[in-house]
Amino acid sequence: MSYRILAYHTVGRYDELLPSGIGTAPEDFEQQLDWLLASGYRVVPLADVLSALARGAAPHARDVAITFDDGYADCL
């Protein structure tokens, strides 16, 4: 089984997103998080995933890490 890591670039209104169109609307992001919760997933820190990988530990079936690339202010 592999580790699950979801990568987002930015969360914002579609008309405010990057010119490339990379991004997720706030309501879509909320729905995705709600789905993870309803489906029994547990969001864990990326550091925990990296530590487990370094130890060669198998992932928990319902663990997922969420990352944000690029450092946009909406990540805060």
Secondary structure as the mmCIF struct_conf table of DSSP 4:
data_model
#
loop_
_struct_conf.conf_type_id
_struct_conf.id
_struct_conf.beg_label_comp_id
_struct_conf.beg_label_asym_id
_struct_conf.beg_label_seq_id
_struct_conf.end_label_comp_id
_struct_conf.end_label_asym_id
_struct_conf.end_label_seq_id
STRN STRN1 ARG A 4 TYR A 8
BEND BEND1 HIS A 9 HIS A 9
STRN STRN2 VAL A 11 VAL A 11
BEND BEND2 GLY A 12 GLY A 12
HELX_RH_3T_P HELX_RH_3T_P1 TYR A 14 GLU A 16
BEND BEND3 LEU A 17 LEU A 17
TURN_TY1_P TURN_TY1_P1 PRO A 19 SER A 20
STRN STRN3 THR A 24 THR A 24
HELX_RH_AL_P HELX_RH_AL_P1 PRO A 26 ALA A 38
TURN_TY1_P TURN_TY1_P2 SER A 39 GLY A 40
STRN STRN4 ARG A 42 VAL A 43
HELX_RH_AL_P HELX_RH_AL_P2 LEU A 46 ARG A 55
TURN_TY1_P TURN_TY1_P3 GLY A 56 GLY A 56
HELX_LH_PP_P HELX_LH_PP_P1 ALA A 57 HIS A 60
TURN_TY1_P TURN_TY1_P4 ALA A 61 ARG A 62
STRN STRN5 ASP A 63 PHE A 68
TURN_TY1_P TURN_TY1_P5 ASP A 70 GLY A 71
HELX_RH_3T_P HELX_RH_3T_P2 ALA A 73 CYS A 75
#
